[in-house]
Amino acid sequence: MASSTVSKGIVWSFTKPNSGNTAMDFFTLLATDVFFNLIVNYTNFYANQLLRSCTTPQARVKQWKELTIPEFKQFLGLLFHMGTNNKMCKTCRLLEKGLSF
């Protein structure tokens, strides 16, 4: 019966970390170009429907600009960053300590 020992520090071919295993790599497996095109196209389609049905000249929807894929990616990046950022505002820290501002 053959026995084998694994020494610390040795990276075997089957235990080597895969290249491309960052959070962004996993995200891009799901969020493909088709995904981004679909969301941007339907968002713009819905906005154009609202524009056509809006009769009020001062309505905010009249200021709509076509959404682009880079803009949507920036929005998602900010949204994800805000979800992982645990820093509280100064007012929140004061309230947590029972102090008034």
C-alpha positions as CSV (number, residue, x, y, z in Angstrom):
1,M,0.0,0.0,0.0
2,A,1.5,3.3,-1.1
3,S,1.3,6.2,1.3
4,S,1.7,9.8,0.3
5,T,2.4,12.8,2.4
6,V,1.7,16.4,1.5
7,S,4.3,18.9,2.4
8,K,3.4,22.4,3.3
9,G,4.2,25.0,0.7
10,I,4.0,22.6,-2.3
11,V,1.4,23.5,-4.9
12,W,0.3,20.4,-6.8
13,S,-1.1,20.7,-10.3
14,F,-4.5,19.8,-9.1
15,T,-4.5,22.3,-6.2
16,K,-3.2,25.3,-8.1
17,P,-5.6,28.3,-7.9
18,N,-7.5,28.9,-11.1
19,S,-6.7,32.0,-12.9
20,G,-9.6,34.3,-13.0
21,N,-11.2,33.6,-9.7
22,T,-11.9,37.1,-8.6
23,A,-15.4,38.4,-7.7
24,M,-15.5,40.3,-11.0
25,D,-14.8,37.1,-12.9
26,F,-17.7,35.3,-11.3
27,F,-20.0,38.3,-11.8
28,T,-19.2,38.4,-15.6
29,L,-20.2,34.7,-15.9
30,L,-23.7,35.8,-15.2
31,A,-23.7,39.4,-16.4
32,T,-22.9,39.0,-20.0
33,D,-23.2,41.5,-22.8
34,V,-26.6,40.0,-23.6
35,F,-27.6,40.7,-20.0
36,F,-26.5,44.4,-20.2
37,N,-28.0,44.9,-23.6
38,L,-31.4,43.5,-22.4
39,I,-31.6,45.7,-19.4
40,V,-30.4,48.9,-21.2
41,N,-32.7,48.3,-24.2
42,Y,-35.8,47.7,-22.0
43,T,-35.0,50.6,-19.7
44,N,-34.8,52.9,-22.7
45,F,-37.9,51.4,-24.3
46,Y,-39.9,51.9,-21.1
47,A,-38.7,55.5,-20.8
48,N,-39.7,56.2,-24.4
49,Q,-43.2,54.9,-23.7
50,L,-43.4,57.2,-20.7
51,L,-42.2,60.2,-22.8
52,R,-44.9,59.5,-25.4
53,S,-47.7,59.3,-22.9
54,C,-46.6,62.3,-20.8
55,T,-48.6,65.4,-21.5
56,T,-47.1,67.7,-18.8
57,P,-44.4,69.9,-20.2
58,Q,-42.6,70.3,-16.8
59,A,-42.5,66.5,-16.1
60,R,-39.1,65.2,-15.0
61,V,-39.3,62.4,-17.5
62,K,-38.9,65.0,-20.3
63,Q,-35.3,65.3,-19.2
64,W,-34.6,61.6,-19.9
65,K,-31.4,60.8,-21.8
66,E,-30.8,57.4,-23.3
67,L,-29.1,55.0,-20.9
68,T,-25.9,53.4,-22.2
69,I,-24.2,50.2,-21.1
70,P,-21.1,52.0,-19.6
71,E,-23.5,54.2,-17.5
72,F,-25.4,51.2,-16.3
73,K,-22.2,49.4,-15.4
74,Q,-21.1,52.5,-13.4
75,F,-24.5,52.5,-11.6
76,L,-24.2,48.8,-10.7
77,G,-20.6,49.4,-9.5
78,L,-21.7,52.2,-7.2
79,L,-24.7,50.2,-6.0
80,F,-22.5,47.2,-5.1
81,H,-19.9,49.4,-3.5
82,M,-22.6,51.1,-1.3
83,G,-23.8,47.7,-0.3
84,T,-20.4,46.6,0.9
85,N,-19.2,49.9,2.5
86,N,-19.7,49.7,6.2
87,K,-18.6,53.3,7.0
88,M,-21.3,55.2,8.8
89,C,-21.9,58.9,8.4
90,K,-20.8,61.2,11.3
91,T,-24.4,61.8,12.4
92,C,-25.0,58.0,12.5
93,R,-21.9,57.5,14.7
94,L,-23.1,60.2,17.1
95,L,-26.6,58.8,17.4
96,E,-25.1,55.3,18.0
97,K,-23.1,56.7,20.9
98,G,-26.2,58.4,22.3
99,L,-24.9,61.9,21.5
100,S,-26.9,64.7,19.9
101,F,-25.7,66.7,17.0
